[in-house]
Amino acid sequence: MLAGMTVRTFQEWQEYDRIEPFGEQREELRHGQKMAQYANYHRDWEKFPDPATCWQFMNFTDQPEPTEEPETDPEELSRQIATELFRM
C-alpha cells in the first residue's frame, strides 16, 4: 500500500491520525472505555465514590496531563492542515 501512496497522501493520513486515532492506540482506548463502563456499573458507591476512567484500564498509555486548550473549530483545523501541507 505504501509503495503506491504519494507523500502528500501519507502526510494527510498522519494528520488524520492525530485528529482521529486508529490502530493499536485506538483499540487500547476502546478497551479502556468498555472496562471503565463495566467497573462503574458494578462498583461499590460507598467505597469508590468517584467513577473509574478509561485511563485506569489502558495497558500501554499513560494518563494524559489535563490541558486547558480551547477546542479548535473543525473548519479552522482543516485550514491549518491545508496550510501545512502546501508549505511542504
RAJOUR-V378206 format. One record per residue. N is the residue number from 1. RES is the residue in one letter. SS is DSSP state (hx for helix, st for strand, lp for the rest). PSI is psi as a letter, one per 40 degrees, with the letter a starting at -180 (none if undefined). D_FIRST is the distance of its C-alpha to the first C-alpha in Angstrom with 1 decimal. Layout:
n->N res->RES ss->SS psi->PSI d_first->D_FIRST
n->N res->RES ss->SS psi->PSI d_first->D_FIRST
This chain:
n->1 res->M ss->lp psi->d d_first->0.0
n->2 res->L ss->hx psi->d d_first->3.8
n->3 res->A ss->hx psi->d d_first->5.4
n->4 res->G ss->hx psi->e d_first->5.7
n->5 res->M ss->lp psi->h d_first->6.5
n->6 res->T ss->lp psi->i d_first->10.2
n->7 res->V ss->hx psi->d d_first->12.3
n->8 res->R ss->hx psi->d d_first->14.1
n->9 res->T ss->hx psi->d d_first->11.4
n->10 res->F ss->hx psi->d d_first->10.4
n->11 res->Q ss->hx psi->d d_first->14.2
n->12 res->E ss->hx psi->d d_first->14.8
n->13 res->W ss->hx psi->d d_first->12.7
n->14 res->Q ss->hx psi->d d_first->14.7
n->15 res->E ss->hx psi->d d_first->17.8
n->16 res->Y ss->hx psi->d d_first->17.2
n->17 res->D ss->hx psi->d d_first->16.8
n->18 res->R ss->hx psi->d d_first->20.2
n->19 res->I ss->hx psi->d d_first->21.8
n->20 res->E ss->lp psi->g d_first->20.5
n->21 res->P ss->lp psi->i d_first->19.1
n->22 res->F ss->lp psi->i d_first->16.7
n->23 res->G ss->lp psi->a d_first->15.9
n->24 res->E ss->hx psi->d d_first->18.7
n->25 res->Q ss->hx psi->d d_first->20.8
n->26 res->R ss->hx psi->d d_first->20.9
n->27 res->E ss->hx psi->d d_first->21.8
n->28 res->E ss->hx psi->d d_first->24.5
n->29 res->L ss->hx psi->d d_first->26.0
n->30 res->R ss->hx psi->d d_first->26.1
n->31 res->H ss->hx psi->d d_first->27.9
n->32 res->G ss->hx psi->d d_first->30.3
n->33 res->Q ss->hx psi->d d_first->31.1
n->34 res->K ss->hx psi->d d_first->32.0
n->35 res->M ss->hx psi->d d_first->34.1
n->36 res->A ss->hx psi->d d_first->35.9
n->37 res->Q ss->hx psi->d d_first->36.7
n->38 res->Y ss->hx psi->d d_first->38.1
n->39 res->A ss->hx psi->d d_first->40.1
n->40 res->N ss->hx psi->d d_first->41.5
n->41 res->Y ss->hx psi->d d_first->42.7
n->42 res->H ss->hx psi->e d_first->44.5
n->43 res->R ss->lp psi->i d_first->45.7
n->44 res->D ss->lp psi->h d_first->49.4
n->45 res->W ss->lp psi->d d_first->50.1
n->46 res->E ss->lp psi->d d_first->53.1
n->47 res->K ss->lp psi->d d_first->51.4
n->48 res->F ss->lp psi->g d_first->48.1
n->49 res->P ss->lp psi->d d_first->48.9
n->50 res->D ss->lp psi->h d_first->45.6
n->51 res->P ss->lp psi->i d_first->42.6
n->52 res->A ss->lp psi->i d_first->39.7
n->53 res->T ss->lp psi->i d_first->36.5
n->54 res->C ss->hx psi->d d_first->32.9
n->55 res->W ss->hx psi->d d_first->32.8
n->56 res->Q ss->hx psi->e d_first->35.4
n->57 res->F ss->hx psi->e d_first->33.1
n->58 res->M ss->lp psi->h d_first->29.9
n->59 res->N ss->lp psi->d d_first->29.5
n->60 res->F ss->lp psi->e d_first->27.1
n->61 res->T ss->lp psi->i d_first->27.9
n->62 res->D ss->lp psi->i d_first->31.1
n->63 res->Q ss->lp psi->h d_first->33.0
n->64 res->P ss->lp psi->i d_first->32.4
n->65 res->E ss->lp psi->h d_first->35.4
n->66 res->P ss->lp psi->h d_first->36.9
n->67 res->T ss->lp psi->i d_first->36.3
n->68 res->E ss->lp psi->f d_first->38.3
n->69 res->E ss->lp psi->h d_first->35.8
n->70 res->P ss->lp psi->i d_first->36.3
n->71 res->E ss->lp psi->h d_first->33.6
n->72 res->T ss->lp psi->h d_first->31.6
n->73 res->D ss->lp psi->h d_first->31.9
n->74 res->P ss->hx psi->d d_first->28.5
n->75 res->E ss->hx psi->d d_first->29.3
n->76 res->E ss->hx psi->d d_first->30.3
n->77 res->L ss->hx psi->d d_first->27.1
n->78 res->S ss->hx psi->d d_first->25.1
n->79 res->R ss->hx psi->d d_first->27.3
n->80 res->Q ss->hx psi->d d_first->26.8
n->81 res->I ss->hx psi->d d_first->23.0
n->82 res->A ss->hx psi->d d_first->23.3
n->83 res->T ss->hx psi->d d_first->25.9
n->84 res->E ss->hx psi->d d_first->23.9
n->85 res->L ss->hx psi->d d_first->20.9
n->86 res->F ss->hx psi->d d_first->23.3
n->87 res->R ss->hx psi->d d_first->25.0
n->88 res->M ss->lp psi->none d_first->22.0
